[in-house]
Every structure is written in C-alpha cells, then in structure tokens.
Amino acid sequence: MSKILAGYLILIILLSLTPSVQAQQAASLPKLSDSLDTIMPNDFDTSLETPAGIINAILKYVFVLTGLILFGMLIMGGFQMLASGGNPKAAEAGKARLTSAILGFLIVFAAYWITQIVSIIFGIDIL
C-alpha cells in the first residue's frame, strides 16, 4: 500500500513540474500559421460577387452537411437491418443503404482531394 502511495506521490510531483517545461518549449516554437502561409498562401476569392467566391463560401458547409447525411444514413441503415426481424428483403435494403452512404461519402471525399491535388500540381485555384 505504501508503494502505491509513493508512486502516486512521485507521479503528482512529476506532473506538476511538466507544465513549466512545456510552456518554455512552446514559446520557442514557430507558429504553425506562419509556415502554412508560406506553403499555401491564403489568396482564395472570398467575396460573394464572383462564382468562385460563392462556391468557396458554400463549400465550408457542404462537407459538414455531407458528414451529417452520412451519419444519418448509417444510423437509418443500421436500424433498418436491426428491425428487419429476419426478413431478408428488409435486411438487404439496410445493407444497400449502408453501402450507398459509404460510397457517396467516398465519392465526395475523393472529389475534394482530387481537386486539391490538381490545384497543387497545376498551381491553379480550383476551389
């Protein structure tokens, strides 16, 4: 019992010393935003007067909406499979819904990354 208490005491002492060390190390590190601006400057069209600006404004929410739709379809497909009650057609419909949800998400995910890769390779702003 005394060994466990001694171990906890040592652990508490060590943990109480680490924040000052971490604060000193963090002060000397460069900011991540500075290095990202040199690699990928933020010169995207953010005005709502051009089609590119409108698309850039909408895309922030499209991917969130896609994730929410994926989550909803996964829940509905799983519930449909559970509630099939041994009916093979209902279970197959649930599997089809799950497959469609995952394939749709993969298509959106792949489309986003393909446009990012093309944008980097050719040096043009697609999104």
N, CA, C and O atoms as a GROMACS GRO file, in nm:
protein
  508
    1MET      N    1   0.081  -0.119   0.000
    1MET     CA    2   0.000   0.000   0.000
    1MET      C    3   0.086   0.126   0.000
    1MET      O    4   0.055   0.223  -0.069
    2SER      N    5   0.194   0.124   0.077
    2SER     CA    6   0.280   0.242   0.083
    2SER      C    7   0.355   0.262  -0.049
    2SER      O    8   0.387   0.375  -0.084
    3LYS      N    9   0.383   0.152  -0.123
    3LYS     CA   10   0.449   0.165  -0.252
    3LYS      C   11   0.357   0.233  -0.353
    3LYS      O   12   0.402   0.314  -0.435
    4ILE      N   13   0.229   0.202  -0.346
    4ILE     CA   14   0.133   0.263  -0.438
    4ILE      C   15   0.120   0.413  -0.407
    4ILE      O   16   0.117   0.495  -0.499
    5LEU      N   17   0.112   0.447  -0.278
    5LEU     CA   18   0.103   0.588  -0.241
    5LEU      C   19   0.230   0.664  -0.280
    5LEU      O   20   0.222   0.778  -0.325
    6ALA      N   21   0.344   0.601  -0.262
    6ALA     CA   22   0.470   0.665  -0.301
    6ALA      C   23   0.474   0.685  -0.452
    6ALA      O   24   0.521   0.788  -0.500
    7GLY      N   25   0.425   0.588  -0.527
    7GLY     CA   26   0.421   0.600  -0.673
    7GLY      C   27   0.330   0.713  -0.717
    7GLY      O   28   0.365   0.789  -0.807
    8TYR      N   29   0.212   0.724  -0.655
    8TYR     CA   30   0.121   0.834  -0.686
    8TYR      C   31   0.182   0.969  -0.650
    8TYR      O   32   0.166   1.066  -0.723
    9LEU      N   33   0.252   0.976  -0.538
    9LEU     CA   34   0.315   1.099  -0.496
    9LEU      C   35   0.422   1.142  -0.597
    9LEU      O   36   0.431   1.260  -0.633
   10ILE      N   37   0.502   1.047  -0.642
   10ILE     CA   38   0.606   1.078  -0.742
   10ILE      C   39   0.541   1.123  -0.872
   10ILE      O   40   0.588   1.217  -0.935
   11LEU      N   41   0.436   1.056  -0.912
   11LEU     CA   42   0.365   1.092  -1.036
   11LEU      C   43   0.307   1.232  -1.027
   11LEU      O   44   0.315   1.308  -1.123
   12ILE      N   45   0.249   1.267  -0.914
   12ILE     CA   46   0.192   1.401  -0.896
   12ILE      C   47   0.302   1.506  -0.900
   12ILE      O   48   0.283   1.612  -0.959
   13ILE      N   49   0.415   1.478  -0.839
   13ILE     CA   50   0.527   1.574  -0.840
   13ILE      C   51   0.579   1.592  -0.981
   13ILE      O   52   0.604   1.705  -1.024
   14LEU      N   53   0.595   1.483  -1.055
   14LEU     CA   54   0.644   1.493  -1.193
   14LEU      C   55   0.546   1.568  -1.282
   14LEU      O   56   0.587   1.649  -1.364
   15LEU      N   57   0.419   1.542  -1.266
   15LEU     CA   58   0.319   1.611  -1.348
   15LEU      C   59   0.309   1.758  -1.314
   15LEU      O   60   0.278   1.840  -1.400
   16SER      N   61   0.335   1.794  -1.189
   16SER     CA   62   0.330   1.935  -1.152
   16SER      C   63   0.450   2.011  -1.207
   16SER      O   64   0.442   2.133  -1.221
   17LEU      N   65   0.560   1.944  -1.238
   17LEU     CA   66   0.678   2.010  -1.292
   17LEU      C   67   0.669   2.027  -1.444
   17LEU      O   68   0.732   2.118  -1.498
   18THR      N   69   0.594   1.944  -1.514
   18THR     CA   70   0.595   1.945  -1.660
   18THR      C   71   0.529   2.067  -1.724
   18THR      O   72   0.576   2.106  -1.831
   19PRO      N   73   0.426   2.132  -1.669
   19PRO     CA   74   0.369   2.247  -1.740
   19PRO      C   75   0.469   2.360  -1.762
   19PRO      O   76   0.465   2.424  -1.868
   20SER      N   77   0.558   2.386  -1.668
   20SER     CA   78   0.654   2.493  -1.688
   20SER      C   79   0.753   2.458  -1.798
   20SER      O   80   0.794   2.545  -1.874
   21VAL      N   81   0.790   2.333  -1.809
   21VAL     CA   82   0.881   2.290  -1.915
   21VAL      C   83   0.810   2.299  -2.049
   21VAL      O   84   0.870   2.344  -2.147
   22GLN      N   85   0.684   2.257  -2.056
   22GLN     CA   86   0.610   2.264  -2.181
   22GLN      C   87   0.587   2.408  -2.223
   22GLN      O   88   0.590   2.438  -2.343
   23ALA      N   89   0.564   2.497  -2.130
   23ALA     CA   90   0.543   2.638  -2.164
   23ALA      C   91   0.670   2.699  -2.220
   23ALA      O   92   0.663   2.781  -2.312
   24GLN      N   93   0.786   2.662  -2.166
   24GLN     CA   94   0.912   2.715  -2.218
   24GLN      C   95   0.938   2.664  -2.359
   24GLN      O   96   0.985   2.739  -2.443
   25GLN      N   97   0.907   2.537  -2.385
   25GLN     CA   98   0.929   2.482  -2.518
   25GLN      C   99   0.832   2.542  -2.618
   25GLN      O  100   0.870   2.569  -2.732
   26ALA      N  101   0.708   2.565  -2.580
   26ALA     CA  102   0.608   2.618  -2.672
   26ALA      C  103   0.640   2.762  -2.711
   26ALA      O  104   0.607   2.804  -2.822
   27ALA      N  105   0.703   2.838  -2.622
   27ALA     CA  106   0.736   2.976  -2.652
   27ALA      C  107   0.842   2.986  -2.761
   27ALA      O  108   0.845   3.084  -2.835
   28SER      N  109   0.929   2.887  -2.772
   28SER     CA  110   1.037   2.894  -2.870
   28SER      C  111   0.999   2.834  -3.005
   28SER      O  112   1.076   2.848  -3.100
   29LEU      N  113   0.884   2.768  -3.016
   29LEU     CA  114   0.844   2.706  -3.141
   29LEU      C  115   0.781   2.809  -3.234
   29LEU      O  116   0.711   2.899  -3.188
   30PRO      N  117   0.804   2.796  -3.367
   30PRO     CA  118   0.738   2.888  -3.460
   30PRO      C  119   0.589   2.856  -3.469
   30PRO      O  120   0.546   2.744  -3.442
   31LYS      N  121   0.512   2.955  -3.508
   31LYS     CA  122   0.368   2.935  -3.521
   31LYS      C  123   0.339   2.854  -3.646
   31LYS      O  124   0.404   2.871  -3.749
   32LEU      N  125   0.240   2.766  -3.637
   32LEU     CA  126   0.202   2.684  -3.750
   32LEU      C  127   0.142   2.768  -3.861
   32LEU      O  128   0.162   2.738  -3.979
   33SER      N  129   0.070   2.872  -3.826
   33SER     CA  130   0.007   2.955  -3.928
   33SER      C  131   0.110   3.027  -4.014
   33SER      O  132   0.086   3.052  -4.132
   34ASP      N  133   0.226   3.062  -3.956
   34ASP     CA  134   0.331   3.127  -4.034
   34ASP      C  135   0.386   3.034  -4.141
   34ASP      O  136   0.407   3.076  -4.255
   35SER      N  137   0.410   2.908  -4.105
   35SER     CA  138   0.464   2.815  -4.203
   35SER      C  139   0.360   2.777  -4.307
   35SER      O  140   0.396   2.752  -4.422
   36LEU      N  141   0.233   2.772  -4.270
   36LEU     CA  142   0.129   2.739  -4.368
   36LEU      C  143   0.111   2.851  -4.469
   36LEU      O  144   0.081   2.823  -4.585
   37ASP      N  145   0.129   2.976  -4.428
   37ASP     CA  146   0.114   3.086  -4.523
   37ASP      C  147   0.225   3.085  -4.627
   37ASP      O  148   0.203   3.129  -4.740
   38THR      N  149   0.343   3.037  -4.592
   38THR     CA  150   0.449   3.030  -4.691
   38THR      C  151   0.430   2.913  -4.786
   38THR      O  152   0.466   2.922  -4.903
   39ILE      N  153   0.373   2.803  -4.737
   39ILE     CA  154   0.350   2.687  -4.823
   39ILE      C  155   0.226   2.708  -4.909
   39ILE      O  156   0.230   2.690  -5.031
   40MET      N  157   0.117   2.747  -4.846
   40MET     CA  158  -0.010   2.766  -4.916
   40MET      C  159  -0.065   2.903  -4.881
   40MET      O  160  -0.136   2.917  -4.781
   41PRO      N  161  -0.035   3.005  -4.961
   41PRO     CA  162  -0.088   3.137  -4.927
   41PRO      C  163  -0.239   3.139  -4.936
   41PRO      O  164  -0.299   3.069  -5.018
   42ASN      N  165  -0.299   3.219  -4.852
   42ASN     CA  166  -0.444   3.224  -4.845
   42ASN      C  167  -0.495   3.336  -4.935
   42ASN      O  168  -0.538   3.441  -4.888
   43ASP      N  169  -0.488   3.312  -5.067
   43ASP     CA  170  -0.534   3.413  -5.163
   43ASP      C  171  -0.659   3.368  -5.236
   43ASP      O  172  -0.679   3.402  -5.353
   44PHE      N  173  -0.742   3.292  -5.169
   44PHE     CA  174  -0.866   3.245  -5.229
   44PHE      C  175  -0.965   3.360  -5.236
   44PHE      O  176  -0.965   3.451  -5.153
   45ASP      N  177  -1.049   3.355  -5.338
   45ASP     CA  178  -1.152   3.456  -5.356
   45ASP      C  179  -1.261   3.435  -5.253
   45ASP      O  180  -1.334   3.335  -5.258
   46THR      N  181  -1.273   3.529  -5.161
   46THR     CA  182  -1.373   3.514  -5.055
   46THR      C  183  -1.490   3.609  -5.071
   46THR      O  184  -1.580   3.612  -4.987
   47SER      N  185  -1.490   3.690  -5.180
   47SER     CA  186  -1.603   3.780  -5.200
   47SER      C  187  -1.721   3.703  -5.256
   47SER      O  188  -1.704   3.603  -5.327
   48LEU      N  189  -1.839   3.748  -5.226
   48LEU     CA  190  -1.959   3.681  -5.274
   48LEU      C  191  -2.006   3.740  -5.408
   48LEU      O  192  -2.119   3.718  -5.449
   49GLU      N  193  -1.918   3.816  -5.475
   49GLU     CA  194  -1.954   3.878  -5.602
   49GLU      C  195  -1.919   3.791  -5.721
   49GLU      O  196  -1.973   3.811  -5.830
   50THR      N  197  -1.832   3.696  -5.703
   50THR     CA  198  -1.791   3.609  -5.814
   50THR      C  199  -1.840   3.468  -5.787
   50THR      O  200  -1.865   3.431  -5.672
   51PRO      N  201  -1.853   3.387  -5.892
   51PRO     CA  202  -1.893   3.247  -5.871
   51PRO      C  203  -1.795   3.170  -5.784
   51PRO      O  204  -1.836   3.086  -5.704
   52ALA      N  205  -1.666   3.198  -5.799
   52ALA     CA  206  -1.567   3.128  -5.717
   52ALA      C  207  -1.583   3.163  -5.570
   52ALA      O  208  -1.569   3.076  -5.483
   53GLY      N  209  -1.613   3.288  -5.541
   53GLY     CA  210  -1.634   3.329  -5.402
   53GLY      C  211  -1.758   3.264  -5.342
   53GLY      O  212  -1.758   3.224  -5.225
   54ILE      N  213  -1.863   3.255  -5.421
   54ILE     CA  214  -1.985   3.191  -5.373
   54ILE      C  215  -1.961   3.043  -5.346
   54ILE      O  216  -2.005   2.990  -5.244
   55ILE      N  217  -1.890   2.976  -5.438
   55ILE     CA  218  -1.860   2.833  -5.420
   55ILE      C  219  -1.771   2.812  -5.298
   55ILE      O  220  -1.794   2.719  -5.221
   56ASN      N  221  -1.670   2.898  -5.279
   56ASN     CA  222  -1.583   2.887  -5.162
   56ASN      C  223  -1.662   2.903  -5.033
   56ASN      O  224  -1.635   2.834  -4.935
   57ALA      N  225  -1.759   2.995  -5.032
   57ALA     CA  226  -1.840   3.016  -4.912
   57ALA      C  227  -1.931   2.898  -4.885
   57ALA      O  228  -1.952   2.861  -4.770
   58ILE      N  229  -1.985   2.837  -4.990
   58ILE     CA  230  -2.077   2.725  -4.974
   58ILE      C  231  -2.003   2.597  -4.935
   58ILE      O  232  -2.055   2.517  -4.858
   59LEU      N  233  -1.882   2.578  -4.989
   59LEU     CA  234  -1.810   2.452  -4.965
   59LEU      C  235  -1.777   2.427  -4.820
   59LEU      O  236  -1.763   2.312  -4.778
   60LYS      N  237  -1.765   2.533  -4.740
   60LYS     CA  238  -1.740   2.514  -4.598
   60LYS      C  239  -1.851   2.433  -4.534
   60LYS      O  240  -1.828   2.352  -4.444
   61TYR      N  241  -1.973   2.456  -4.580
   61TYR     CA  242  -2.089   2.392  -4.520
   61TYR      C  243  -2.128   2.262  -4.590
   61TYR      O  244  -2.195   2.177  -4.531
   62VAL      N  245  -2.085   2.246  -4.715
   62VAL     CA  246  -2.121   2.125  -4.790
   62VAL      C  247  -2.058   2.001  -4.727
   62VAL      O  248  -2.124   1.898  -4.716
   63PHE      N  249  -1.934   2.011  -4.686
   63PHE     CA  250  -1.868   1.895  -4.629
   63PHE      C  251  -1.924   1.860  -4.491
   63PHE      O  252  -1.931   1.742  -4.455
   64VAL      N  253  -1.963   1.960  -4.416
   64VAL     CA  254  -2.028   1.933  -4.288
   64VAL      C  255  -2.163   1.867  -4.311
   64VAL      O  256  -2.199   1.770  -4.243
   65LEU      N  257  -2.238   1.919  -4.408
   65LEU     CA  258  -2.368   1.861  -4.441
   65LEU      C  259  -2.352   1.718  -4.493
   65LEU      O  260  -2.433   1.631  -4.461
   66THR      N  261  -2.248   1.693  -4.571
   66THR     CA  262  -2.221   1.558  -4.620
   66THR      C  263  -2.195   1.462  -4.504
   66THR      O  264  -2.244   1.350  -4.504
   67GLY      N  265  -2.119   1.506  -4.406
   67GLY     CA  266  -2.092   1.423  -4.290
   67GLY      C  267  -2.218   1.394  -4.210
   67GLY      O  268  -2.237   1.282  -4.161
   68LEU      N  269  -2.304   1.494  -4.196
   68LEU     CA  270  -2.429   1.473  -4.123
   68LEU      C  271  -2.522   1.378  -4.198
   68LEU      O  272  -2.589   1.294  -4.136
   69ILE      N  273  -2.527   1.391  -4.330
   69ILE     CA  274  -2.609   1.300  -4.410
   69ILE      C  275  -2.554   1.158  -4.400
   69ILE      O  276  -2.630   1.062  -4.388
   70LEU      N  277  -2.422   1.145  -4.404
   70LEU     CA  278  -2.360   1.012  -4.389
   70LEU      C  279  -2.398   0.952  -4.255
   70LEU      O  280  -2.437   0.835  -4.247
   71PHE      N  281  -2.386   1.030  -4.149
   71PHE     CA  282  -2.420   0.980  -4.016
   71PHE      C  283  -2.566   0.936  -4.009
   71PHE      O  284  -2.596   0.829  -3.955
   72GLY      N  285  -2.656   1.018  -4.064
   72GLY     CA  286  -2.797   0.983  -4.063
   72GLY      C  287  -2.827   0.857  -4.143
   72GLY      O  288  -2.905   0.772  -4.100
   73MET      N  289  -2.763   0.844  -4.259
   73MET     CA  290  -2.787   0.725  -4.340
   73MET      C  291  -2.729   0.600  -4.276
   73MET      O  292  -2.786   0.491  -4.286
   74LEU      N  293  -2.615   0.614  -4.208
   74LEU     CA  294  -2.558   0.498  -4.138
   74LEU      C  295  -2.650   0.454  -4.024
   74LEU      O  296  -2.671   0.334  -4.004
   75ILE      N  297  -2.703   0.550  -3.951
   75ILE     CA  298  -2.796   0.517  -3.842
   75ILE      C  299  -2.922   0.451  -3.897
   75ILE      O  300  -2.968   0.349  -3.845
   76MET      N  301  -2.979   0.511  -4.004
   76MET     CA  302  -3.102   0.455  -4.061
   76MET      C  303  -3.078   0.316  -4.121
   76MET      O  304  -3.161   0.227  -4.104
   77GLY      N  305  -2.965   0.298  -4.189
   77GLY     CA  306  -2.936   0.166  -4.247
   77GLY      C  307  -2.914   0.061  -4.140
   77GLY      O  308  -2.960  -0.052  -4.153
   78GLY      N  309  -2.843   0.097  -4.034
   78GLY     CA  310  -2.822   0.003  -3.924
   78GLY      C  311  -2.951  -0.030  -3.853
   78GLY      O  312  -2.976  -0.146  -3.819
   79PHE      N  313  -3.035   0.070  -3.831
   79PHE     CA  314  -3.164   0.044  -3.767
   79PHE      C  315  -3.253  -0.041  -3.857
   79PHE      O  316  -3.327  -0.127  -3.809
   80GLN      N  317  -3.246  -0.016  -3.988
   80GLN     CA  318  -3.325  -0.094  -4.082
   80GLN      C  319  -3.282  -0.241  -4.081
   80GLN      O  320  -3.366  -0.331  -4.092
   81MET      N  321  -3.153  -0.265  -4.068
   81MET     CA  322  -3.104  -0.403  -4.061
   81MET      C  323  -3.147  -0.469  -3.929
   81MET      O  324  -3.185  -0.586  -3.927
   82LEU      N  325  -3.140  -0.392  -3.820
   82LEU     CA  326  -3.179  -0.448  -3.691
   82LEU      C  327  -3.328  -0.475  -3.683
   82LEU      O  328  -3.372  -0.574  -3.624
   83ALA      N  329  -3.406  -0.388  -3.744
   83ALA     CA  330  -3.551  -0.400  -3.736
   83ALA      C  331  -3.609  -0.492  -3.844
   83ALA      O  332  -3.731  -0.506  -3.854
   84SER      N  333  -3.523  -0.553  -3.923
   84SER     CA  334  -3.574  -0.638  -4.030
   84SER      C  335  -3.646  -0.761  -3.975
   84SER      O  336  -3.735  -0.814  -4.042
   85GLY      N  337  -3.611  -0.805  -3.859
   85GLY     CA  338  -3.679  -0.917  -3.794
   85GLY      C  339  -3.671  -1.047  -3.873
   85GLY      O  340  -3.766  -1.125  -3.873
   86GLY      N  341  -3.561  -1.069  -3.938
   86GLY     CA  342  -3.544  -1.193  -4.013
   86GLY      C  343  -3.595  -1.184  -4.157
   86GLY      O  344  -3.582  -1.280  -4.232
   87ASN      N  345  -3.651  -1.072  -4.195
   87ASN     CA  346  -3.697  -1.053  -4.332
   87ASN      C  347  -3.575  -1.024  -4.420
   87ASN      O  348  -3.513  -0.919  -4.405
   88PRO      N  349  -3.541  -1.114  -4.512
   88PRO     CA  350  -3.420  -1.094  -4.592
   88PRO      C  351  -3.426  -0.971  -4.682
   88PRO      O  352  -3.323  -0.908  -4.707
   89LYS      N  353  -3.544  -0.934  -4.730
   89LYS     CA  354  -3.554  -0.816  -4.817
   89LYS      C  355  -3.527  -0.688  -4.738
   89LYS      O  356  -3.461  -0.597  -4.788
   90ALA      N  357  -3.577  -0.681  -4.617
   90ALA     CA  358  -3.554  -0.562  -4.535
   90ALA      C  359  -3.407  -0.553  -4.493
   90ALA      O  360  -3.350  -0.444  -4.490
   91ALA      N  361  -3.347  -0.666  -4.461
   91ALA     CA  362  -3.205  -0.666  -4.425
   91ALA      C  363  -3.120  -0.626  -4.545
   91ALA      O  364  -3.021  -0.554  -4.530
   92GLU      N  365  -3.158  -0.672  -4.662
   92GLU     CA  366  -3.083  -0.636  -4.784
   92GLU      C  367  -3.100  -0.488  -4.815
   92GLU      O  368  -3.006  -0.424  -4.863
   93ALA      N  369  -3.217  -0.432  -4.789
   93ALA     CA  370  -3.238  -0.289  -4.809
   93ALA      C  371  -3.151  -0.207  -4.713
   93ALA      O  372  -3.098  -0.103  -4.751
   94GLY      N  373  -3.136  -0.255  -4.590
   94GLY     CA  374  -3.049  -0.187  -4.494
   94GLY      C  375  -2.904  -0.192  -4.537
   94GLY      O  376  -2.831  -0.093  -4.526
   95LYS      N  377  -2.861  -0.308  -4.588
   95LYS     CA  378  -2.724  -0.320  -4.638
   95LYS      C  379  -2.701  -0.228  -4.757
   95LYS      O  380  -2.596  -0.166  -4.770
   96ALA      N  381  -2.802  -0.219  -4.844
   96ALA     CA  382  -2.789  -0.132  -4.961
   96ALA      C  383  -2.778   0.014  -4.918
   96ALA      O  384  -2.703   0.091  -4.978
   97ARG      N  385  -2.855   0.053  -4.815
   97ARG     CA  386  -2.848   0.190  -4.766
   97ARG      C  387  -2.710   0.219  -4.708
   97ARG      O  388  -2.653   0.326  -4.732
   98LEU      N  389  -2.656   0.125  -4.631
   98LEU     CA  390  -2.522   0.144  -4.574
   98LEU      C  391  -2.417   0.154  -4.685
   98LEU      O  392  -2.328   0.239  -4.679
   99THR      N  393  -2.427   0.068  -4.784
   99THR     CA  394  -2.331   0.070  -4.894
   99THR      C  395  -2.340   0.201  -4.971
   99THR      O  396  -2.238   0.259  -5.006
  100SER      N  397  -2.462   0.246  -4.998
  100SER     CA  398  -2.481   0.373  -5.070
  100SER      C  399  -2.425   0.491  -4.991
  100SER      O  400  -2.364   0.580  -5.049
  101ALA      N  401  -2.444   0.491  -4.862
  101ALA     CA  402  -2.394   0.600  -4.778
  101ALA      C  403  -2.242   0.605  -4.782
  101ALA      O  404  -2.183   0.713  -4.797
  102ILE      N  405  -2.179   0.491  -4.768
  102ILE     CA  406  -2.032   0.487  -4.766
  102ILE      C  407  -1.976   0.522  -4.904
  102ILE      O  408  -1.878   0.596  -4.913
  103LEU      N  409  -2.037   0.470  -5.011
  103LEU     CA  410  -1.990   0.503  -5.146
  103LEU      C  411  -2.008   0.652  -5.177
  103LEU      O  412  -1.920   0.714  -5.236
  104GLY      N  413  -2.120   0.709  -5.138
  104GLY     CA  414  -2.141   0.851  -5.159
  104GLY      C  415  -2.040   0.937  -5.086
  104GLY      O  416  -1.989   1.034  -5.141
  105PHE      N  417  -2.011   0.900  -4.964
  105PHE     CA  418  -1.911   0.975  -4.888
  105PHE      C  419  -1.773   0.960  -4.951
  105PHE      O  420  -1.698   1.058  -4.958
  106LEU      N  421  -1.739   0.840  -4.997
  106LEU     CA  422  -1.609   0.821  -5.061
  106LEU      C  423  -1.598   0.901  -5.190
  106LEU      O  424  -1.490   0.952  -5.222
  107ILE      N  425  -1.707   0.914  -5.264
  107ILE     CA  426  -1.704   0.994  -5.386
  107ILE      C  427  -1.681   1.141  -5.354
  107ILE      O  428  -1.601   1.207  -5.421
  108VAL      N  429  -1.750   1.193  -5.254
  108VAL     CA  430  -1.730   1.334  -5.215
  108VAL      C  431  -1.590   1.355  -5.161
  108VAL      O  432  -1.526   1.456  -5.193
  109PHE      N  433  -1.541   1.262  -5.081
  109PHE     CA  434  -1.407   1.272  -5.024
  109PHE      C  435  -1.302   1.268  -5.135
  109PHE      O  436  -1.208   1.348  -5.135
  110ALA      N  437  -1.318   1.176  -5.229
  110ALA     CA  438  -1.222   1.164  -5.340
  110ALA      C  439  -1.227   1.287  -5.430
  110ALA      O  440  -1.123   1.333  -5.477
  111ALA      N  441  -1.346   1.341  -5.454
  111ALA     CA  442  -1.358   1.460  -5.539
  111ALA      C  443  -1.286   1.578  -5.476
  111ALA      O  444  -1.218   1.655  -5.545
  112TYR      N  445  -1.300   1.593  -5.347
  112TYR     CA  446  -1.231   1.703  -5.279
  112TYR      C  447  -1.080   1.688  -5.290
  112TYR      O  448  -1.010   1.784  -5.324
  113TRP      N  449  -1.029   1.570  -5.264
  113TRP     CA  450  -0.884   1.552  -5.268
  113TRP      C  451  -0.828   1.554  -5.409
  113TRP      O  452  -0.714   1.595  -5.428
  114ILE      N  453  -0.905   1.510  -5.507
  114ILE     CA  454  -0.858   1.519  -5.645
  114ILE      C  455  -0.846   1.665  -5.686
  114ILE      O  456  -0.749   1.703  -5.751
  115THR      N  457  -0.944   1.748  -5.649
  115THR     CA  458  -0.934   1.890  -5.682
  115THR      C  459  -0.817   1.957  -5.609
  115THR      O  460  -0.753   2.046  -5.664
  116GLN      N  461  -0.790   1.914  -5.487
  116GLN     CA  462  -0.676   1.970  -5.414
  116GLN      C  463  -0.544   1.932  -5.481
  116GLN      O  464  -0.455   2.015  -5.495
  117ILE      N  465  -0.533   1.806  -5.523
  117ILE     CA  466  -0.410   1.759  -5.587
  117ILE      C  467  -0.390   1.830  -5.721
  117ILE      O  468  -0.279   1.873  -5.752
  118VAL      N  469  -0.497   1.842  -5.801
  118VAL     CA  470  -0.487   1.911  -5.930
  118VAL      C  471  -0.450   2.057  -5.908
  118VAL      O  472  -0.372   2.114  -5.983
  119SER      N  473  -0.508   2.118  -5.804
  119SER     CA  474  -0.477   2.257  -5.773
  119SER      C  475  -0.329   2.276  -5.740
  119SER      O  476  -0.268   2.374  -5.781
  120ILE      N  477  -0.272   2.181  -5.665
  120ILE     CA  478  -0.131   2.192  -5.627
  120ILE      C  479  -0.040   2.163  -5.747
  120ILE      O  480   0.059   2.233  -5.767
  121ILE      N  481  -0.073   2.061  -5.824
  121ILE     CA  482   0.012   2.024  -5.938
  121ILE      C  483   0.017   2.134  -6.042
  121ILE      O  484   0.126   2.171  -6.088
  122PHE      N  485  -0.098   2.188  -6.081
  122PHE     CA  486  -0.103   2.288  -6.186
  122PHE      C  487  -0.095   2.431  -6.136
  122PHE      O  488  -0.087   2.524  -6.217
  123GLY      N  489  -0.097   2.451  -6.006
  123GLY     CA  490  -0.083   2.585  -5.950
  123GLY      C  491  -0.201   2.675  -5.973
  123GLY      O  492  -0.186   2.797  -5.979
  124ILE      N  493  -0.319   2.619  -5.985
  124ILE     CA  494  -0.439   2.700  -6.006
  124ILE      C  495  -0.532   2.683  -5.888
  124ILE      O  496  -0.530   2.580  -5.819
  125ASP      N  497  -0.615   2.782  -5.865
  125ASP     CA  498  -0.712   2.775  -5.756
  125ASP      C  499  -0.843   2.724  -5.810
  125ASP      O  500  -0.916   2.797  -5.877
  126ILE      N  501  -0.874   2.599  -5.780
  126ILE     CA  502  -1.000   2.542  -5.826
  126ILE      C  503  -1.109   2.571  -5.727
  126ILE      O  504  -1.218   2.616  -5.765
  127LEU      N  505  -1.083   2.548  -5.602
  127LEU     CA  506  -1.185   2.571  -5.500
  127LEU      C  507  -1.157   2.702  -5.428
  127LEU      O  508  -1.233   2.740  -5.338
   0.00000   0.00000   0.00000
